[in-house]
Amino acid sequence: PKHYKGRFNRAVNYAIQGNELFALSDFNYLIRNGQLLKHSHFNRGIIYQHKNLLSNAIHDYTTAINMGLINENIISRRAECFVQINQLNNACKDYQVLGKYNPSVAEEKKREYCTGI
């Protein structure tokens, strides 16, 4: 679809259906064209995380956060990526932020990963 929101919705549907390559193609198109950037970066980050391309996922999550998309889901996902690549200091910083959105989960994660850091 030429309409950007239509392209975005199609990309999300592709991702839900497991057609990650088609979804990536649409999200890449949107990002190249400067459309729906923070949401496109976030959703592309999810795909990268599923594909275990964690550095790419972290980059996209960070870009979306820097564009103002800050919520429990994106902070949790980026922290999970940091944990998986053993960057516990960065994960713990995200768990601090997560405390604003979900204090009980944040405390649980900090106990699990941040003790002694």
LINNORBEL-V380615 format. One record per pair of residues at least 12 apart in sequence whose ideal C-beta (glycine too) atoms are under 6 Angstrom apart, sorted by the first residue. I is the first residue (numbers start at 1). J is the second residue. If there is no record, write none. Layout:
BEGIN
i: {I,I}
j: {J,J}
END
This chain:
BEGIN
i: {4,7,7,8,10,11,11,11,15,20,23,24,27,27,27,37,38,38,38,41,41,41,42,42,42,44,45,45,45,54,54,54,57,58,58,61,61,72,72,75,75,75,78,79,79,79,88,88,91,92,92,95,95}
j: {35,26,30,36,26,23,26,27,47,47,47,47,40,43,44,67,64,67,69,60,63,64,64,69,74,60,57,60,61,81,84,85,81,78,81,74,78,101,102,94,97,98,94,91,94,95,113,117,113,114,117,109,110}
END
